Amino acid sequence: QIKIYIRPPLWRRPWFQFSAFVLIGMVLYLIHYSIIKRKLKAVAAELDNQSRLAAERDRIAGEVHDDLGGQLSSILFLSEGLTYEAGIPDNLKPSLNRLHDLSKSSLQNIRDIIFALDNRRSTVEELVARLEQGGTEVFADRGITFNCRKEVDELGSIELTSRQKRNLTLIVKEAFHNAVKHAEASWVQLLVQHDDGKLFIQVSDDGKGFDPPEDLANMEDQEGGYGIEYMYKKATAIGADFGVSSAPGDGTPITISWPPP
């Protein structure tokens, strides 16, 4: 008898198949590890960049508060004192009053900028209080009636990130600015309430109104656009819905609908 043994091909032998399986697993692991490592590096770089930006915002806010804020406070105090100083010619008093009003308005703008640059979180209730205070000070100096209606209830304690707080503040501030500069309004109302779990903010006036763009998402920069594109971009950047409905002679309501986390 002759025994004949037929050995299987190399790729069918158990030890080769096991080795190939291990090798393929190691290659896949190294590829996955490399991808994860690159992503972690990108995330770390982004976090470092955000940390640097936050530190820079804090530095700028501090310098603005200490330098410009202090100087404007001094100008405001001196201009107010000179207004009542004996011996000041009557023809200079209107200029002094104007200087006082400009100083007061600029100081309020600086406070708003510092509030927006502040990297700390803020609650919805704190934001609304800040917006109400800002509107009261802005419109009181211009003879415009200002009213704030707020019904935030359970949304008041929700915390906003610095970006959310900053964008919402800048949108409302721009709406206030438009009401003063363009609308020729006699009254302005800030309405803040919750609607189906969303934060609803509306700034409306009884001004002369205008024809808003039909497609906010595709509008282009246009002079005389009253900052609509600016406000729209600030709103969409934080996931908020933005709308404006106006017509010549009908006033202008600006609305923001934002779903808090």
C-alpha positions in Angstrom: 0.0 0.0 0.0 1.2 3.5 -0.8 -0.2 6.4 1.3 -0.6 9.6 -0.6 -1.0 12.9 1.4 -2.3 16.0 -0.6 -1.5 19.1 1.3 -4.1 22.0 0.9 -2.9 25.3 -0.7 -1.2 27.8 1.6 -4.2 30.1 1.8 -6.4 27.2 3.0 -4.2 26.2 5.9 -5.6 27.1 9.4 -2.4 28.8 10.6 -2.3 31.0 7.5 -6.0 32.0 7.8 -5.6 32.8 11.5 -2.5 34.9 10.7 -4.2 36.7 7.9 -7.3 37.4 10.1 -5.0 38.9 12.8 -3.1 41.0 10.3 -6.2 42.4 8.7 -7.6 43.2 12.2 -4.4 45.0 13.1 -4.4 47.0 9.9 -8.1 48.1 10.4 -7.3 49.0 14.0 -4.4 51.1 13.0 -6.4 52.9 10.3 -9.3 53.5 12.8 -6.8 54.7 15.5 -5.2 57.1 13.0 -8.5 58.6 12.0 -9.6 59.0 15.7 -6.3 60.5 16.5 -6.6 63.1 13.8 -10.1 63.9 14.9 -9.0 64.3 18.5 -6.2 66.6 17.4 -8.6 68.7 15.4 -11.0 68.9 18.4 -8.2 69.8 20.7 -7.0 72.5 18.3 -10.6 73.9 18.0 -11.0 73.9 21.8 -7.6 75.7 22.2 -8.7 78.2 19.6 -12.0 78.8 21.4 -10.2 79.2 24.7 -7.9 81.8 23.1 -10.8 83.6 21.6 -12.6 83.6 25.0 -9.5 84.9 26.7 -9.2 87.6 24.0 -12.8 88.6 24.4 -12.4 88.9 28.2 -9.3 91.0 27.7 -11.0 93.3 25.2 -14.1 93.6 27.5 -11.9 94.5 30.4 -10.0 97.1 28.5 -13.2 98.6 27.1 -14.7 98.7 30.6 -11.6 100.2 32.3 -10.5 102.6 29.6 -13.4 103.7 27.4 -16.0 103.1 30.0 -14.1 105.2 32.6 -13.4 108.0 30.2 -17.0 108.2 29.0 -18.2 108.2 32.6 -16.0 111.2 33.3 -17.2 113.0 30.2 -20.8 112.3 31.2 -20.2 113.6 34.7 -18.3 116.7 33.5 -20.9 117.6 30.8 -23.7 117.2 33.3 -21.9 119.4 35.8 -21.1 122.1 33.2 -24.7 122.3 32.2 -25.6 123.7 35.6 -22.4 125.7 36.0 -23.0 129.4 36.5 -21.6 131.7 33.8 -22.0 129.2 31.0 -23.3 131.1 27.9 -26.8 130.1 26.9 -25.6 129.4 23.3 -23.2 126.6 24.6 -25.8 124.8 26.7 -27.4 123.0 23.7 -24.0 121.7 22.7 -23.3 120.6 26.3 -26.7 118.8 26.5 -25.9 117.1 23.2 -22.5 116.1 24.5 -24.2 114.7 27.6 -26.7 112.7 25.6 -24.0 111.3 23.3 -21.8 110.3 26.3 -24.7 108.6 27.9 -25.7 106.7 24.8 -22.1 105.7 24.1 -21.7 104.4 27.7 -24.8 102.3 27.3 -23.5 100.9 24.0 -20.2 100.0 25.7 -22.1 98.2 28.5 -24.0 96.2 25.8 -20.8 95.3 24.1 -19.2 94.2 27.4 -22.3 92.1 28.1 -22.2 90.5 24.6 -18.4 89.8 24.9 -18.7 88.3 28.3 -17.8 84.6 28.0 -19.9 83.5 30.9 -23.3 81.9 30.5 -26.4 83.8 31.2 -30.0 82.8 31.9 -32.9 83.8 29.7 -34.3 85.9 32.6 -31.0 87.8 32.9 -30.9 88.4 29.1 -34.5 89.8 29.1 -33.6 92.1 32.0 -30.6 93.4 30.1 -32.6 93.9 27.0 -35.4 95.8 28.9 -32.8 98.0 30.6 -31.1 98.8 27.3 -34.4 99.6 25.6 -35.5 101.9 28.4 -32.2 103.9 28.3 -32.0 104.1 24.5 -35.6 105.3 23.9 -35.9 107.5 27.0 -33.3 110.0 25.6 -35.1 110.2 22.3 -38.7 110.8 23.4 -39.9 107.4 22.2 -42.3 105.4 24.3 -40.9 102.0 25.2 -42.8 99.0 26.6 -41.5 95.6 27.6 -43.8 92.6 28.0 -42.2 89.5 29.3 -43.8 86.1 30.0 -40.9 83.6 30.2 -42.0 81.5 33.2 -40.2 78.2 33.2 -37.8 79.3 30.4 -36.4 82.0 32.6 -33.9 79.7 34.3 -32.5 78.1 31.1 -28.9 79.0 30.6 -27.6 80.5 27.3 -24.1 80.0 26.0 -22.1 83.1 25.4 -22.7 82.9 21.7 -26.5 82.5 22.1 -26.6 85.4 24.5 -24.4 87.6 22.3 -26.3 86.9 19.1 -29.8 87.5 20.7 -28.5 90.7 22.2 -27.0 92.0 19.0 -30.2 91.2 17.0 -32.5 93.1 19.5 -30.0 95.9 19.7 -30.0 96.2 15.9 -33.8 96.3 15.9 -33.7 99.1 18.5 -31.2 101.0 16.4 -33.4 100.7 13.3 -36.4 101.9 15.2 -34.5 105.1 16.2 -32.6 105.7 13.0 -34.9 104.6 10.2 -38.5 104.0 11.5 -39.2 107.4 12.9 -41.3 105.6 15.5 -43.2 107.1 18.4 -43.4 103.8 20.4 -41.4 100.6 20.5 -42.4 97.3 22.2 -40.3 94.4 23.2 -42.2 91.2 23.7 -40.6 88.1 25.2 -42.6 85.0 25.9 -42.6 81.2 25.5 -44.6 79.5 22.8 -44.8 75.7 22.5 -41.4 75.4 24.4 -39.7 78.0 22.3 -38.4 81.4 23.3 -40.3 84.0 21.2 -38.8 87.6 21.0 -40.5 90.4 19.0 -39.5 94.0 18.6 -42.2 96.1 17.0 -42.8 99.8 16.3 -45.3 102.1 14.8 -42.8 103.6 12.3 -43.0 104.2 8.6 -42.2 100.6 7.7 -40.5 99.4 4.5 -40.6 96.6 2.0 -38.6 93.7 3.4 -36.9 91.1 1.2 -39.1 88.2 0.2 -36.3 85.5 0.5 -34.2 86.2 3.6 -32.0 83.2 2.9 -30.8 84.4 -0.5 -30.9 88.2 0.0 -27.8 90.2 -0.9 -26.1 93.1 1.0 -28.0 96.2 0.0 -27.6 99.7 1.3 -30.6 100.8 3.2 -31.5 97.2 4.1 -31.8 98.1 7.8 -29.5 95.3 8.9 -32.0 92.6 8.0 -29.3 90.3 6.6 -27.1 90.9 9.7 -29.9 89.9 12.0 -30.9 86.9 9.9 -27.4 85.5 9.9 -27.0 86.1 13.7 -30.3 84.2 14.3 -29.6 81.3 12.0 -26.1 80.9 13.5 -27.7 79.8 16.8 -30.5 77.7 15.2 -33.2 80.4 15.6 -36.0 81.3 13.1 -36.0 84.9 12.1 -38.8 86.8 10.4 -39.8 90.4 9.5 -43.2 91.5 8.3 -43.5 95.1 7.3 -45.0 97.5 4.7 -44.7 101.2 4.1 -46.7 103.0 6.8 -47.5 99.8 8.8 -44.6 99.7 11.2 -42.1 96.9 11.5 -42.2 93.8 13.7 -39.0 91.8 14.0 -39.5 88.2 15.4 -37.1 85.6 16.6 -38.2 82.1 17.6 -35.6 80.0 19.3 -35.8 76.5 20.8 -33.7 76.4 24.0 -31.8 73.2 24.7 
